[in-house]
Amino acid sequence: MEEVILEKLQNMGIDVESTLKRFMQREDLYIRFLHKFIQDQNFAGLKNSLEVREYEEAFKYAHTLKGVAGNLGLTPLYEEVNMLVEKLRCGDDIKTEKELEEKIWKNFEKVEENYNEIYQIITEE
């Protein structure tokens, strides 16, 4: 089962080989951390914070999610969350709040898409 998950993640663009080096080539350990990742509440917190326009709180959730995704080698998710973090950090030099919100939500949709794909792969049995 582990091999199937790792193969699907690799097909998604995740550098499983490099990430496994950080996990001492222990696929079981990496899979265990991936299961902990999908139980983590940072993604849900990010989404909820954005829905209620709590952008400082959303920034904290996004920043933490970025770090976790990076440590687990979830590169496609990491890259999308990183762009969201930058938009939340400095407004991406956008002139109006409405324009900022549109860009944040457009970016979040990509984050959610990546997250859901990873979630689906990890939870398939």
Secondary structure, 3 states (H helix, E strand, C coil): CHHHHHHHHHHCCCCHHHHHHHCCCCHHHHHHHHHHHHHCCHHHHHHHHHHCCCHHHHHHHHHHHHHHHHHCCCHHHHHHHHHHHHHHHHHHHCCCHHHHHHHHHHHHHHHHHHHHHHHHHHHCC
